[in-house]
Amino acid sequence: MEHIKTLVIDEVQNLKGHKPAQMNFSDYLSEKIGYEYSYLSNLFSSETGQTIEQYIIAQKVEKVKEWLSYNELTLSEIAWRLSYSSTAHLSNQFKKVTGMTPGEYKKGTLQRTALDQVGQ
């Protein structure tokens, strides 16, 4: 599980760029770890209580919070950097996770979660 989490964090939080842009996370994780994604997904879910997809989304939301707090990028730039199909898609996921829109978050208290606590 830690290997999966490390790969996700490297791609999302640290923007290592190891994953080819056209490759989705399921293929990337399968290739890097050497197991079918369905096996990894079931194992991850049973051990963590959440899906790999939920973990990836949680990491992306934390990255969005970070960038919003810096106030250097537009929401469109953030969406592009995190490979969202649109700012609306990013905003919808952000709201599902945090209960507020990115704009509301930016105007609010800007509370972030420690990276090792994301998804717990």
TIROMI-963850 format. One record per residue (C-alpha): residue in one letter; residue number from 0; x, y, z. Coordinates in nm, 4 decimals. Layout:
<recs>
REC  r    k        px        py        pz
REC  A  NUM         X         Y         Z
...
</recs>
This chain:
<recs>
REC  r    k        px        py        pz
REC  M    0    0.0000    0.0000    0.0000
REC  E    1    0.2805    0.2390    0.0788
REC  H    2    0.4270    0.1882   -0.2683
REC  I    3    0.0944    0.2831   -0.4280
REC  K    4    0.0649    0.5882   -0.2038
REC  T    5    0.4217    0.6937   -0.2815
REC  L    6    0.3656    0.6669   -0.6563
REC  V    7    0.0449    0.8718   -0.6325
REC  I    8    0.2080    1.1377   -0.4147
REC  D    9    0.5060    1.1607   -0.6507
REC  E   10    0.2752    1.2164   -0.9455
REC  V   11    0.0249    1.4518   -0.7842
REC  Q   12    0.1942    1.6332   -0.4991
REC  N   13    0.5500    1.6443   -0.6230
REC  L   14    0.4626    1.6512   -0.9948
REC  K   15    0.7490    1.4178   -1.0767
REC  G   16    0.6131    1.3583   -1.4260
REC  H   17    0.7056    0.9901   -1.4383
REC  K   18    0.3642    0.9004   -1.5765
REC  P   19    0.3235    0.9745   -1.9476
REC  A   20    0.0491    1.2341   -1.9937
REC  Q   21   -0.1680    0.9993   -2.1979
REC  M   22   -0.1381    0.7122   -1.9469
REC  N   23   -0.4056    0.6800   -1.6799
REC  F   24   -0.3231    0.6023   -1.3180
REC  S   25   -0.4536    0.2457   -1.3318
REC  D   26   -0.2167    0.1520   -1.6153
REC  Y   27    0.0690    0.3443   -1.4548
REC  L   28    0.0293    0.1721   -1.1179
REC  S   29   -0.0058   -0.1721   -1.2788
REC  E   30    0.3085   -0.1167   -1.4831
REC  K   31    0.5140    0.0182   -1.1918
REC  I   32    0.4086   -0.2421   -0.9363
REC  G   33    0.3722   -0.5407   -1.1663
REC  Y   34    0.0201   -0.6505   -1.0731
REC  E   35   -0.3188   -0.6162   -1.2400
REC  Y   36   -0.4976   -0.3000   -1.1371
REC  S   37   -0.8041   -0.4907   -1.0149
REC  Y   38   -0.5842   -0.6810   -0.7674
REC  L   39   -0.4148   -0.3612   -0.6502
REC  S   40   -0.7479   -0.1837   -0.6210
REC  N   41   -0.9087   -0.4600   -0.4141
REC  L   42   -0.6061   -0.4864   -0.1871
REC  F   43   -0.5848   -0.1082   -0.1420
REC  S   44   -0.9571   -0.0811   -0.0637
REC  S   45   -0.9517   -0.3641    0.1877
REC  E   46   -0.6464   -0.2221    0.3671
REC  T   47   -0.7329    0.1490    0.3618
REC  G   48   -1.1127    0.1608    0.3435
REC  Q   49   -1.1044    0.3765    0.0312
REC  T   50   -1.0446    0.3211   -0.3370
REC  I   51   -0.7260    0.4192   -0.5164
REC  E   52   -0.9335    0.6691   -0.7133
REC  Q   53   -1.0577    0.8314   -0.3918
REC  Y   54   -0.6995    0.8521   -0.2686
REC  I   55   -0.5846    1.0147   -0.5950
REC  I   56   -0.8697    1.2666   -0.5776
REC  A   57   -0.7848    1.3479   -0.2140
REC  Q   58   -0.4215    1.4100   -0.3122
REC  K   59   -0.5278    1.6314   -0.6021
REC  V   60   -0.7586    1.8330   -0.3763
REC  E   61   -0.4716    1.8927   -0.1338
REC  K   62   -0.2558    2.0112   -0.4231
REC  V   63   -0.5341    2.2470   -0.5330
REC  K   64   -0.5538    2.3838   -0.1768
REC  E   65   -0.1785    2.4408   -0.1775
REC  W   66   -0.1838    2.6272   -0.5073
REC  L   67   -0.4886    2.8320   -0.4065
REC  S   68   -0.3102    2.9400   -0.0907
REC  Y   69   -0.0137    3.0648   -0.2981
REC  N   70   -0.2511    3.2670   -0.5179
REC  E   71   -0.0122    3.2356   -0.8150
REC  L   72   -0.2187    3.0214   -1.0539
REC  T   73   -0.5664    3.0539   -1.1947
REC  L   74   -0.8104    2.7676   -1.1487
REC  S   75   -0.7737    2.6918   -1.5204
REC  E   76   -0.3965    2.6602   -1.4833
REC  I   77   -0.4394    2.4341   -1.1805
REC  A   78   -0.6884    2.2158   -1.3695
REC  W   79   -0.4476    2.1840   -1.6615
REC  R   80   -0.1481    2.0992   -1.4395
REC  L   81   -0.3452    1.8271   -1.2615
REC  S   82   -0.4839    1.6845   -1.5895
REC  Y   83   -0.8479    1.7689   -1.5268
REC  S   84   -1.0675    1.7806   -1.8348
REC  S   85   -1.2066    2.1189   -1.7270
REC  T   86   -1.2199    2.3651   -1.4402
REC  A   87   -1.5798    2.2555   -1.3816
REC  H   88   -1.4655    1.8955   -1.3263
REC  L   89   -1.1979    2.0120   -1.0822
REC  S   90   -1.4475    2.2352   -0.9007
REC  N   91   -1.7016    1.9541   -0.8715
REC  Q   92   -1.4468    1.7125   -0.7238
REC  F   93   -1.3138    1.9816   -0.4914
REC  K   94   -1.6639    2.0542   -0.3628
REC  K   95   -1.7422    1.6840   -0.3122
REC  V   96   -1.4307    1.6438   -0.0978
REC  T   97   -1.4272    1.9739    0.0929
REC  G   98   -1.7921    2.0805    0.0900
REC  M   99   -1.7044    2.4137   -0.0701
REC  T  100   -1.6007    2.5485   -0.4063
REC  P  101   -1.2392    2.6461   -0.4709
REC  G  102   -1.3468    3.0121   -0.4587
REC  E  103   -1.5166    2.9664   -0.1215
REC  Y  104   -1.2097    2.7843    0.0068
REC  K  105   -0.9802    3.0605   -0.1129
REC  K  106   -1.1888    3.3229    0.0697
REC  G  107   -1.2059    3.1082    0.3834
REC  T  108   -0.9554    2.9800    0.6313
REC  L  109   -0.7360    2.7837    0.3895
REC  Q  110   -0.7063    2.4759    0.6101
REC  R  111   -0.4886    2.2006    0.4677
REC  T  112   -0.4266    1.8395    0.5659
REC  A  113   -0.0792    1.7002    0.6247
REC  L  114    0.0143    1.4837    0.3238
REC  D  115    0.0610    1.1693    0.5297
REC  Q  116   -0.2884    1.2197    0.6726
REC  V  117   -0.4697    1.2616    0.3383
REC  G  118   -0.7369    0.9979    0.2902
REC  Q  119   -0.7345    0.8740    0.6481
</recs>
